């Protein structure tokens, strides 16, 4: 009977030492407990929370788009009359080059 009591007292002593060492280690590691496993898996949110987030995102986008104009951009940027005038100028330039090349 005495042997089992001595063994039990030694076990309690060792367990106390282990506890104190674990506490010291966790304080050294800035309070992260050594026995807690890392968190795995995805976090789940309720449908109400998801709806609130979606509504907030829609409000942000609406506010962002409210400041911009919705007019379509111009295409081309030149009128038919201006295009005709440029065409005539280019034809005159090409004719002058042909005439200068024929003289040489």
C-alpha positions as a Markdown table, in Angstrom:
| # | Residue | x | y | z |
|---|---|---|---|---|
| 1 | Unk | 0.0 | 0.0 | 0.0 |
| 2 | Unk | 2.9 | 2.4 | 0.8 |
| 3 | Unk | 4.4 | 1.8 | -2.6 |
| 4 | Unk | 1.3 | 2.8 | -4.5 |
| 5 | Unk | 0.9 | 6.0 | -2.4 |
| 6 | Unk | 4.6 | 6.9 | -3.1 |
| 7 | Unk | 4.1 | 6.3 | -6.9 |
| 8 | Unk | 0.9 | 8.4 | -6.8 |
| 9 | Unk | 2.7 | 11.3 | -5.1 |
| 10 | Unk | 5.5 | 11.1 | -7.7 |
| 11 | Unk | 3.0 | 11.1 | -10.5 |
| 12 | Unk | 1.2 | 14.2 | -9.0 |
| 13 | Unk | 4.6 | 15.9 | -8.6 |
| 14 | Unk | 5.5 | 15.2 | -12.2 |
| 15 | Unk | 2.1 | 16.4 | -13.4 |
| 16 | Unk | 2.5 | 19.7 | -11.6 |
| 17 | Unk | 5.9 | 20.2 | -13.1 |
| 18 | Unk | 4.5 | 19.5 | -16.6 |
| 19 | Unk | 1.7 | 22.0 | -16.0 |
| 20 | Unk | 4.1 | 24.8 | -14.8 |
| 21 | Unk | 6.3 | 24.1 | -17.9 |
| 22 | Unk | 3.3 | 24.3 | -20.2 |
| 23 | Unk | 2.3 | 27.6 | -18.7 |
| 24 | Unk | 5.8 | 29.1 | -19.1 |
| 25 | Unk | 5.9 | 27.9 | -22.7 |
| 26 | Unk | 2.6 | 29.4 | -23.5 |
| 27 | Unk | 3.5 | 32.7 | -21.9 |
| 28 | Unk | 6.7 | 32.7 | -24.0 |
| 29 | Unk | 4.7 | 32.1 | -27.2 |
| 30 | Unk | 2.6 | 35.1 | -26.4 |
| 31 | Unk | -0.3 | 33.4 | -24.8 |
| 32 | Unk | -1.0 | 30.8 | -27.5 |
| 33 | Unk | -2.0 | 27.6 | -25.7 |
| 34 | Unk | 0.1 | 24.6 | -26.6 |
| 35 | Unk | -2.7 | 22.1 | -26.5 |
| 36 | Unk | -5.3 | 23.8 | -28.8 |
| 37 | Unk | -5.3 | 22.5 | -32.3 |
| 38 | Unk | -5.3 | 24.9 | -35.2 |
| 39 | Unk | -8.7 | 25.9 | -36.6 |
| 40 | Unk | -9.6 | 24.2 | -39.8 |
| 41 | Unk | -12.5 | 24.4 | -42.2 |
| 42 | Unk | -14.5 | 27.4 | -43.4 |
| 43 | Unk | -16.5 | 29.8 | -41.3 |
| 44 | Unk | -20.2 | 29.7 | -41.9 |
| 45 | Unk | -22.5 | 32.7 | -41.8 |
| 46 | Unk | -26.2 | 32.9 | -41.6 |
| 47 | Unk | -28.5 | 33.8 | -44.5 |
| 48 | Unk | -29.4 | 37.1 | -42.8 |
| 49 | Unk | -25.8 | 38.1 | -42.4 |
| 50 | Unk | -25.1 | 37.2 | -46.1 |
| 51 | Unk | -28.1 | 39.3 | -47.1 |
| 52 | Unk | -26.9 | 42.3 | -45.1 |
| 53 | Unk | -23.5 | 42.1 | -46.7 |
| 54 | Unk | -25.0 | 41.9 | -50.2 |
| 55 | Unk | -27.2 | 44.9 | -49.5 |
| 56 | Unk | -24.2 | 46.9 | -48.3 |
| 57 | Unk | -22.2 | 45.9 | -51.4 |
| 58 | Unk | -25.1 | 47.0 | -53.6 |
| 59 | Unk | -25.3 | 50.3 | -51.8 |
| 60 | Unk | -21.6 | 50.9 | -52.2 |
| 61 | Unk | -21.8 | 50.2 | -56.0 |
| 62 | Unk | -24.8 | 52.4 | -56.4 |
| 63 | Unk | -23.0 | 55.3 | -54.6 |
| 64 | Unk | -19.9 | 54.7 | -56.8 |
| 65 | Unk | -21.9 | 54.7 | -60.0 |
| 66 | Unk | -24.0 | 57.7 | -59.1 |
| 67 | Unk | -21.0 | 60.0 | -59.6 |
| 68 | Unk | -20.3 | 58.9 | -63.1 |
| 69 | Unk | -22.1 | 60.0 | -66.3 |
| 70 | Unk | -23.9 | 57.3 | -68.3 |
| 71 | Unk | -23.5 | 59.0 | -71.8 |
| 72 | Unk | -22.0 | 56.7 | -74.4 |
| 73 | Unk | -18.6 | 57.6 | -75.7 |
| 74 | Unk | -18.2 | 59.2 | -79.1 |
| 75 | Unk | -17.3 | 56.9 | -82.0 |
| 76 | Unk | -15.0 | 58.1 | -84.7 |
| 77 | Unk | -14.8 | 61.8 | -83.8 |
| 78 | Unk | -15.0 | 63.1 | -87.4 |
| 79 | Unk | -17.9 | 64.3 | -89.4 |
| 80 | Unk | -18.6 | 63.1 | -92.9 |
| 81 | Unk | -17.8 | 66.6 | -94.3 |
| 82 | Unk | -14.5 | 66.6 | -92.4 |
| 83 | Unk | -13.7 | 63.1 | -93.8 |
| 84 | Unk | -14.4 | 64.3 | -97.3 |
| 85 | Unk | -12.1 | 67.3 | -96.9 |
| 86 | Unk | -9.3 | 65.1 | -95.6 |
| 87 | Unk | -9.8 | 62.7 | -98.5 |
| 88 | Unk | -9.5 | 65.6 | -101.0 |
| 89 | Unk | -6.3 | 66.9 | -99.3 |
| 90 | Unk | -4.7 | 63.4 | -99.3 |
| 91 | Unk | -5.5 | 63.0 | -103.0 |
| 92 | Unk | -4.0 | 66.4 | -103.8 |
| 93 | Unk | -0.9 | 65.4 | -101.8 |
| 94 | Unk | -0.5 | 62.1 | -103.6 |
| 95 | Unk | -1.0 | 63.8 | -107.0 |
| 96 | Unk | 1.7 | 66.3 | -106.1 |
| 97 | Unk | 4.1 | 63.5 | -105.2 |
| 98 | Unk | 3.4 | 61.6 | -108.5 |
| 99 | Unk | 4.0 | 64.8 | -110.4 |
| 100 | Unk | 7.3 | 65.5 | -108.6 |
| 101 | Unk | 8.4 | 61.9 | -109.2 |
| 102 | Unk | 7.6 | 62.1 | -112.9 |
| 103 | Unk | 9.8 | 65.2 | -113.3 |
| 104 | Unk | 12.9 | 63.4 | -112.0 |
